[in-house]
Amino acid sequence: MSRASAKSSAETPPRPDPRALLLWYDRRRRDLPWRAGPGERADPYAVWLSEIMLQQTTVEAVKPYFHAFLARWPSVAALAAAPLDEVMKAWAGLGYYARARNLHACAQQVAFERQGIFPQDEAELLSLPGVGPYTAAAVAAIAFDTPCVAVDGNVERVVARLFAIDKPAREAKRELREKAQTLLPPARAGDFTQALMDLGATVCTPRGPRCDLCPFAPACAAARRGETERFPVKAPKLEKPLRRGAAFVLTSGGAVLLRTRPARGLLGGMSEFPSTPFRVDFDPSRAGAHAPVAARWRALPGEVEHVFTHFSLRLTIFAATLPAPPQIENGRWTPLARLCEEGLPTLMRKVAVRAGLIVE
């Protein structure tokens, strides 16, 4: 072999070895409540439920909700038979409430149209309500060992570093999926997908990755360059617009006025205190036009602040008390002692705390 050929061979990095990752996973796998033990068959219902809950939500935030749902609705048939408003209440605080509506619709479709059996094929899974490409691949791989890789944010980071993909993840999603698929071993697709997720969550972290512990380190382009923290390439951060609004806390006879938001849109189908639209140009001095009834409304000091995915919100809170609870269209009177049972979304819980109805 010539000197040039020897040099070229020495510079050619090894291919990522999926067997090395699986060996690492067998020793270091995370113990998660929805994850089957070594050698056990995964429960498709538990896998699907956890993956819907984990969308844009942390593992630690999901754990108590997962336990509560599984205890209350231990099968897809039980969840399908539950009233939607009970599912929405149980979901309260987990955010992104369209997921809860889709969760219930999906459970009904699987239970009533598929005899309680989840499809194993990615394409069929994609036809279910609330199931996108990532969730379809995750359920197919983890629950049925279908040969595919589910690419979440952790996996995107691992793959972007492994191949030094020099563009922001949102521009490189197709390339990241294709690269991830090339890593797939001939067996244990479910374990491999979970191994990639665990690697990103515990070793190939956004800051301070532990390359010394990574089974892919010898093949990692970013590690060879000493540029692990440069990948994934960050897209310019867009500043969230600030919207404002007002909420009206009306009490009477030991009860408080609530209503249900429209099924579609922000906080769809959730309980709320009557409120104004949330707008960039909202003028608090004109909030009274949106009050549910005429009353001696007083503005409470300060504002409630909340951050949604696409905007930040500041709410002015108005409070009033009436001697007797009037009948109000689209409203209902909830006893203050049972307010916590309403399953208020986080924003409305903040309003209740600011109004002194709930103690944090």
N, C-alpha and C positions, 0 to 999 in steps of 0.2 A: 504494500500500500504506500502511495506517495505521501510526502509530508503534508501536502495540501489536502489530500483525501483524509489523512489522519486527523488533521485540524478540524475539517468539516464534520467528521464523525463525532469528535469530542464536543463540538458545539451544538450538535443535534440533541435537544432535550428528550428525555424518555416520555413515552405516552402515559397519560394518567392511568393508573392501574385500579380498576373498580374493585378487584379482590382486596387490595390494601385498605380501601375505604370500608368494605364490609367487615374485615377483620377488626378495624378500629371501632366500628359500630357495635360489634358483638361485645366489645369490652366497655364501651363508653356511652352506650345508648341512654337517652333520658327516660326516666320513668314518668310517663304521662297517663292520666286516667283513661284516655280514649285509645291508648295504644295496646295492642295485644302483646302478651309476653313472648319470649323466644319459643319458637316452635308452635305457638298457638295460632289459630285462624282468626283473623280480624272480623269484627262484627260490622257489616256494611252500614247499619243504622248508626252506630257509634262513630264510625269514620265520617260519614256524611254530616251528622249533627255537629261534630267538632270542627270540621272544615268550614261549614257555614258560619259558625260562631267565631272562628279565628280570622275571618276576612277583616283586615284592617284593625285587628284587635290583638292585644298581647296574650300570651299563654297564661300568665298569672291572672289576668282579668277574666279569662274564659273559664278557668277551672271551677269556681263555685257555681256558675251558671250551668255548666255541663252536668255537674253532679245533681243540681236541683232538677234540671229537665229530665235526666235519666231516671231519677227517683220518682218523679211525678208521671212521666210518660215513658215507660221502659221499652216501648216498641214503636215502630212507625205507625202501626194501626192505632195505638193509644193516642199518639200525637194527632193523627188525622181526625180522630173522633172528638178531640178537645175543641171547645168554642174558641174562635179566633181571638176574642177579647181577653180570654184567660192566657193564651199564648203571648199576646202583646204585653200583658201585665208582668208575666214571668220574665220577659225579655228586657223590661225597663231597666235602664242604666247601662245596657250593653252597647247602645248606639246603633246608627245605621239601620233604622227600623224597617226599611223595605225588606231587609233580610228576614225578619220575623214573619212578615206576610208571605214572602216567597217560601219560607220554611214550611209554613202550614199548608200552602197550596201544593208544594212538592210532596209532602207527606200524604195528602189526600190522593194525589195522582198515583203514587206508588201503592198505597193501600187499596184504593178502590178500582184502579185500572190495571194494576200489575200484580194483584194478589199479594201485595206486601213484599215483592221481590225487586230489589234494585237491579237495574241492568248492569252488565259487566263491561259493555263496550263504551268507549269514550263518546262516540257520536250519539248513541242512545242516551247516555247520561246528559249530554248537552241539551237534549230536548226537554229536560225537566225544568220547572220554574226555579229561578235563582241559581242555576248551575252554569258557571262559565267554564272556559277552557282549563283554568288551573284546578278548579274543584273537580271537574270531570276526570282529569288525569290523576288527581290525588285519590279519589274514590276507586277508580279503575286499578291503579297500581297497588294501593295499600290494602284494599278490601279483597281484590281478586287476583293480584299478582299479574295483571295485564302488562305487557312490556311497553311501558311509557314512563316518562319522568314528569312529575309535577314541579313547575318552576315558580316558586314564591320569591319574596324579596331576599331571603337568605340564600336560596339557590342561585338567584341572579348574581349576587355578590361573589359567590364561590366561582361561578363560571366566568364572570367578567375578569376576575383576577387570574384564573387558571389559563385563559387564552389572551389576556391583556386586550380585551375588546375596548377600543379607543373611542367610544361614543356613549352618550348617556343611555341608561337602561331603557328609558321610555322610547328611545329611537331604535334600540337594538333588540327589542323583545323577540322578534322572530329568530334572529341570529342566536340569541341566548338559548332559546328553546331547542334549536337545531343542534347547537354544540352540546347541550345537556344530553340530548338523545344519543349522541355518539358515544357517550360514556357508559351507556346502559350495559350491564353484564347479561349473559344468556339466561340467568335465573335470578330469583330473589328481587324482582323489580320493586316490590313494595318496601322491602328493607333498604334497598338502594336509595329510593326516593327519600325515605325518612332519614337515612344516613346523611344525605346531602343537606337536608334541613338542619339536622343536629350539628353538622360541621359548621354551617354558617352561623348558627345560634350560639355556639360555645367556643369555637376555635377561630374561624375565619370571620371575626367580628368587625363591625364598621371601623372601630378604632382599636389600636393595639392588638392586631391579630397574632395568635400564638403559632407562628409558622413552624416552630420547633416541635409542635405536637401534631402537625398536619400530615396525614398520610399521602396527600397529594403534593407536598412541598417540592419534591425533586422534579416534578413536571410543571410546576407553576411558573408561568412567564412573568407575572408581576413580582413574585418572590425573587426570581433570578435577577431582575432589574433593580431590586431593592425599592420598589415603588408600590407596595401592596396598598397603602392608604390612598394612592391616587385613583384606584379602581374600586368600584365602578365610577366612571367619570360623572361628575355632578353636573346636572343641568342648572342653568341660571334659576335662582330661587325667585318665584313670583310672590309679590306681597299680596296678602289677602285683603280684599276690600273690607271696610268697616260698615256694618249696617246697624241701624238703631230701631227701637220699637218700644212698646209699653205692654205691660201685663196688668190685669185688674183683679185684685184679690177682694172678693165680696163675701162677707160673713153675715150670718143671721141665725139666731136660735141654735147655736152650737154646730152649725154646718157651714160649708164653704161651697161656692158656686164653681163647678167644673163643666167642661164640655169636651167633646171628642173631636180631634182635628180630622179634616177630610182624609180619606183612605190614601189618596195619592199625594205626593209632595213631601215636603220637609216634616219630619215627625209624624208621618201619616198614620192615622188610626190610633194615635196615642192620646191620653188624657192631658188636658191643659187648663190653666186659668185663662179666661177669655183674654185675647191679646190682639194687638194691631198687626198689620203686615210688617215684615222686617225689611226696611228699605234704607238705601244709602242717604236719601234726602228726607228722612223722617224728622218731623218737627214735634218734640214732646209737648209743646204748648198747645198743639191741636189734637192731642191724644183723646180728649174727652169725646170727640165725635164717634169714637169706636167703643166707648163704655157700654157694657151690657144693659145698664139701667141708669136712670137719673138718680144720683146720690151725692152725698157730700164727700167727694173723692179727695184724698190727700196724698201727695207724692211722698214716698218714703225716702229718707236720705240715701245718697249713693246710687249706684247702678249695679245690676247683675251682669256679669261678663261671662261670655261663653264662646268657645271656638268650634265652628263646624269645619267640614273638610274644605269648603271653598270660600268661606268668609268668617269674620269675627263679628260678634254681636254684643251690643250693650242695651240692656232693657231698663227703662224706668218703671218702677213699681208704684201703682196707685192702689190705695186700700180704702175700704168703706164698710160700714156696718148698717144693716137695716133691722128694724124691730121685728119684722116678720118676713119669712122667705117667700118672695113672689114667684109665680110660675113664669119661667123665661124660656122662650123658644130655643131649642137646641142646647139647653143647659140642664144640669141636674145638681141637686143639693146633696153633698156628701158629708156625713157626720165627721167632725174634726177628729174624733177618736179613731176613725177608720181611714183616714187620709193615706196612711202608709200602705194600705192594701190596694190603693189605686194603681200602683206601679208607675209612678210619675217618671217621665224621662228626666235625665240629669238636669237639663235647663230648668224645667218646672220645679224640680226638687230644690234647686237654688233659689227660685222665687219663693217657695214655701218657707225656706230657712230665713230668707231676708224679711219675710212678713211675720216671722215668729210663730208659724204654725207647726214647724218641725224643728227639733233640736238636733244638730249634728253631733 
